């Protein structure tokens, strides 16, 4: 996989419309891998849900329209970042996660067929090695995304979490796929930049030890949870930009994560092309 210029991607996000010509990019499609934040957003049973309170949405006495809202929510809900400090004391907080960990080439491991209707599935090393046998080695510096197909259940809380209950007692009712501890160690050995998954957590719902979190975050590898539309990405060749809210001292936060899927494999000599968003 050819790694596009990080500088060019930053310029695109900061100053270019998705439909505008972008120097150095192959033609491609931007895919939004984030769920909306709304009253339907799914949170951990013990977390405060998202709230949007209208401050103003009207025409002012001065004759112009003015809209503003207040919002509040827990760090860990909806599409969000797990900063390493979430499960590893002394590791990166939300504001300390290097941009290089959040931006880069991606690989997608699709286990949706293996998961089926098994809410307690765990990704294991055998599945990762099978992926490598088909698609090539997971290279150092890859953002590894895991598609379980669970995002198809969003926003049905009962089907997505396994329960509609809230509070500490509801945690025992959680059922959704995750990563087993050996797979977590394997990803650390491969020196991936970050790991994302289309479930509420990188550990399965029935986990009580949270080893995937402890292993990956302990190595300052951040996690992206509750991502979506991973079925739109190829196994290799896409480029991910994941920009969380920069909360000083935070253990996580709301995340906007997008991916560029080139129309064709990039060549060594690129010319300005247009990209579009979906």
PyMOL commands that set and color helices and strands:
alter all, ss='L'
color gray80, all
select helices_A, chain A and resi 6-15+84-86+94-96+99-102+112-115+125-135+150-153+157-161+168-173+181-189+211-218+230-232
alter helices_A, ss='H'
color red, helices_A
select strands_A, chain A and resi 21-22+28-32+51-59+65-72+80-82+103-110+122-123+143-147+178-179+194-197+222-225+236-244+252-262+273-277
alter strands_A, ss='S'
color yellow, strands_A
deselect
rebuild
show_as cartoon
